[in-house]
Amino acid sequence: MIRVGLVSDTHGLLRPEAVAALQGSDFIVHGGDIGDAGILEALAAIAPLTVVRGNNDREPWADRIPETALLNAGGVVVHAIHDLSQFAAAPAGVRVVVSGHSHKPKIEERAGVLYVNPGSAGPRRFKLPIAVAELIVDGGAVSARIIELG
């Protein structure tokens, strides 16, 4: 069994509750709008990190971060992109798409592909929850859940 921690839209704030929720992950995917390079260092200290650049990641440190990225987690291909509206369709072989941008946590399966937006783990936006998510890969089976933070 493989646990993939999912986080997005930290906007410069990595909450201790988010760090605690991501502990024990085998991999972490950050869906963009990071806000501070130090957040990537902190997450990489927990588990191997896959990260994409968000529309607000405009500082020079973010220039090296790709707009999309792939992770192979136990034979399950995960595609990360910040803004799902910029995404036409999952490439062949992709089982999970992780996005951010909307700050709205959501899990949805379409045409055999699991779409997960972990929501925002950074500053609260409107009345949306503060959250991260996790993927569990168990053989060929994949499940996801949203973890709302206190």
KEPA-387597 format. One record per residue (C-alpha): x, y, z; residue in three letters. Coordinates in steps of 0.25 Angstrom, whole numbers. Each point is the difference from the previous one (the first is absolute). Example, Ala and Ser with C-alpha at 12.3 -4.5 7.8 and 13.67 -1.06 7.14 Angstrom:
2
(drenvex (49, -18, 31), 'ALA');
(drenvex (6, 14, -2), 'SER');
This chain:
150
(drenvex (0, 0, 0), 'MET');
(drenvex (5, 14, -4), 'ILE');
(drenvex (-5, 13, 6), 'ARG');
(drenvex (1, 13, -8), 'VAL');
(drenvex (-2, 13, 8), 'GLY');
(drenvex (-7, 11, -9), 'LEU');
(drenvex (1, 14, 3), 'VAL');
(drenvex (-2, 13, -8), 'SER');
(drenvex (-2, 15, 1), 'ASP');
(drenvex (9, 2, 12), 'THR');
(drenvex (2, 15, -4), 'HIS');
(drenvex (12, 1, 9), 'GLY');
(drenvex (-6, -7, 12), 'LEU');
(drenvex (3, -14, 4), 'LEU');
(drenvex (-8, -3, 12), 'ARG');
(drenvex (5, -9, 11), 'PRO');
(drenvex (-14, -8, -2), 'GLU');
(drenvex (4, -2, -14), 'ALA');
(drenvex (14, -5, 3), 'VAL');
(drenvex (-6, -9, 10), 'ALA');
(drenvex (-11, -6, -10), 'ALA');
(drenvex (11, -2, -10), 'LEU');
(drenvex (9, -8, 9), 'GLN');
(drenvex (2, -14, -4), 'GLY');
(drenvex (-2, 2, -14), 'SER');
(drenvex (8, -8, -10), 'ASP');
(drenvex (-1, 12, -10), 'PHE');
(drenvex (-5, 14, 0), 'ILE');
(drenvex (-7, 8, -12), 'VAL');
(drenvex (-1, 15, 1), 'HIS');
(drenvex (-10, 5, -9), 'GLY');
(drenvex (5, 14, -2), 'GLY');
(drenvex (-1, 14, 6), 'ASP');
(drenvex (11, -3, 9), 'ILE');
(drenvex (4, 14, 4), 'GLY');
(drenvex (13, -3, 7), 'ASP');
(drenvex (12, -9, -4), 'ALA');
(drenvex (2, -3, 15), 'GLY');
(drenvex (-14, -8, -1), 'ILE');
(drenvex (6, -9, -11), 'LEU');
(drenvex (12, -3, 9), 'GLU');
(drenvex (-9, -3, 12), 'ALA');
(drenvex (-8, -10, -8), 'LEU');
(drenvex (12, -6, -6), 'ALA');
(drenvex (5, -3, 14), 'ALA');
(drenvex (-13, -9, 2), 'ILE');
(drenvex (0, -8, -13), 'ALA');
(drenvex (5, 1, -15), 'PRO');
(drenvex (-7, 12, -6), 'LEU');
(drenvex (-7, 2, -13), 'THR');
(drenvex (-4, 15, -2), 'VAL');
(drenvex (-7, 8, -11), 'VAL');
(drenvex (1, 16, -1), 'ARG');
(drenvex (-13, 7, 2), 'GLY');
(drenvex (-5, 13, -6), 'ASN');
(drenvex (5, 8, 12), 'ASN');
(drenvex (14, -6, 0), 'ASP');
(drenvex (7, 11, -7), 'ARG');
(drenvex (13, 2, 8), 'GLU');
(drenvex (13, -4, -6), 'PRO');
(drenvex (1, -13, 9), 'TRP');
(drenvex (-13, -5, -7), 'ALA');
(drenvex (6, 1, -14), 'ASP');
(drenvex (6, -14, 1), 'ARG');
(drenvex (-13, -6, 4), 'ILE');
(drenvex (-8, -7, -11), 'PRO');
(drenvex (-15, 3, -4), 'GLU');
(drenvex (-3, -15, 0), 'THR');
(drenvex (7, -12, 6), 'ALA');
(drenvex (-2, -15, 1), 'LEU');
(drenvex (2, -9, 11), 'LEU');
(drenvex (0, -15, 0), 'ASN');
(drenvex (-5, -5, 13), 'ALA');
(drenvex (1, -16, 0), 'GLY');
(drenvex (-4, -1, -14), 'GLY');
(drenvex (-11, 11, 1), 'VAL');
(drenvex (3, 12, -9), 'VAL');
(drenvex (-4, 13, 7), 'VAL');
(drenvex (0, 13, -9), 'HIS');
(drenvex (1, 13, 8), 'ALA');
(drenvex (-5, 14, -6), 'ILE');
(drenvex (-4, 12, 8), 'HIS');
(drenvex (-12, 5, -8), 'ASP');
(drenvex (-9, -11, -5), 'LEU');
(drenvex (-6, 9, -10), 'SER');
(drenvex (13, 0, -7), 'GLN');
(drenvex (-1, -15, -2), 'PHE');
(drenvex (-7, -6, -12), 'ALA');
(drenvex (0, -15, 4), 'ALA');
(drenvex (9, -10, 8), 'ALA');
(drenvex (11, -5, -9), 'PRO');
(drenvex (-1, -15, -3), 'ALA');
(drenvex (5, -8, 13), 'GLY');
(drenvex (-3, 11, 10), 'VAL');
(drenvex (-9, -6, 11), 'ARG');
(drenvex (0, 13, 9), 'VAL');
(drenvex (0, 15, -3), 'VAL');
(drenvex (3, 9, 12), 'VAL');
(drenvex (-3, 15, -1), 'SER');
(drenvex (-2, 12, 8), 'GLY');
(drenvex (-3, 14, -3), 'HIS');
(drenvex (-15, 0, 4), 'SER');
(drenvex (3, -1, 15), 'HIS');
(drenvex (-12, -10, 0), 'LYS');
(drenvex (3, -14, 5), 'PRO');
(drenvex (-6, -10, -10), 'LYS');
(drenvex (1, -15, -4), 'ILE');
(drenvex (-7, -4, -13), 'GLU');
(drenvex (2, -12, -9), 'GLU');
(drenvex (-2, 2, -15), 'ARG');
(drenvex (2, -10, -11), 'ALA');
(drenvex (9, -9, 9), 'GLY');
(drenvex (9, 12, 5), 'VAL');
(drenvex (-1, 5, 14), 'LEU');
(drenvex (1, 15, 1), 'TYR');
(drenvex (4, 5, 14), 'VAL');
(drenvex (1, 15, 4), 'ASN');
(drenvex (5, 0, 14), 'PRO');
(drenvex (-5, 14, 2), 'GLY');
(drenvex (8, 11, 7), 'SER');
(drenvex (10, -3, 12), 'ALA');
(drenvex (4, 15, 0), 'GLY');
(drenvex (-8, 13, 4), 'PRO');
(drenvex (-15, -2, 1), 'ARG');
(drenvex (-7, 5, -12), 'ARG');
(drenvex (-14, 4, 2), 'PHE');
(drenvex (-7, -11, 8), 'LYS');
(drenvex (7, -12, -7), 'LEU');
(drenvex (6, -10, 9), 'PRO');
(drenvex (15, -2, 3), 'ILE');
(drenvex (4, -13, -5), 'ALA');
(drenvex (10, -10, -6), 'VAL');
(drenvex (-3, -14, -6), 'ALA');
(drenvex (6, -14, -1), 'GLU');
(drenvex (0, -10, -11), 'LEU');
(drenvex (1, -15, 4), 'ILE');
(drenvex (6, -9, -11), 'VAL');
(drenvex (-2, -15, 4), 'ASP');
(drenvex (4, -8, -12), 'GLY');
(drenvex (-9, 5, -12), 'GLY');
(drenvex (-10, 6, 10), 'ALA');
(drenvex (0, 15, 2), 'VAL');
(drenvex (-8, 8, 10), 'SER');
(drenvex (0, 14, 5), 'ALA');
(drenvex (-5, 8, 12), 'ARG');
(drenvex (0, 14, 4), 'ILE');
(drenvex (6, 4, 14), 'ILE');
(drenvex (-6, 13, 6), 'GLU');
(drenvex (10, 7, 9), 'LEU');
(drenvex (-5, 6, 13), 'GLY');
